[in-house]
């Protein structure tokens, strides 16, 4: 059964977290930039709408009283009060967390270990994992430190391992997390071995 995005950041038994300083910094920068863009977008919209309303109100006062200066003063005074009120009452900017890591290809394109990295969960990981069951996530977390590919690849591998376990289970036997983990772990080891044995391209040196 698929889960909601209301999950906490998973913690491995060994408490390991990714320590890639460069990638960690990029993720944090993406989060900061998304909040900045959201705040700027909200402020611009509010100011533009407020300016239009106050401009019309000032014209109405000017025409009604025959005093353009009075209309201008009233509009400026209301604008000042409006900006103060907006600064106090403005809701936090709306941020589409699914788009924060677009520059990196999205949360699923992060290395598998980022399943247990807090800032990644601030940057769309819960939304990306929306269709992943709690059991699949638990097993993926156990494998993520040593899995050599991306989060998306690891999630697919665990799903394949789960299907394999279900298909080959004895009738009436309830498949356990540990059984699925063992299958996924063997698949991981086989994948790593095949990558290590893959032929590499040799570029001939220039004459």
Number of C-alpha atoms within 10 A of each C-alpha: 8 11 13 14 16 9 14 10 16 15 16 16 8 7 8 12 15 16 11 8 8 8 14 15 12 14 21 16 14 19 20 13 13 21 19 13 14 16 17 13 13 15 16 11 11 15 15 10 10 15 16 11 13 20 15 13 16 22 16 14 18 17 11 11 12 11 12 15 13 14 23 17 12 15 20 16 12 15 18 11 11 17 16 12 11 14 11 9 9 14 10 10 16 13 16 12 21 16 16 24 24 14 10 15 11 19 29 21 16 20 20 26 24 24 29 22 19 16 17 22 22 17 25 22 27 23 18 18 23 14 13 19 14 15 16 21 19 16 22 25 23 17 20 22 18 13 21 17 17 18 25 17 16 27 21 14 19 25 21 16 22 22 13 14 21 17 11 9 13 10 8 6 8 10 15 12 14 10 15 23 21 14 18 24 21 13 16 20 14 12 15 16 11 11 12 10 9 9 8 8 6 6 6 6 5 4 3
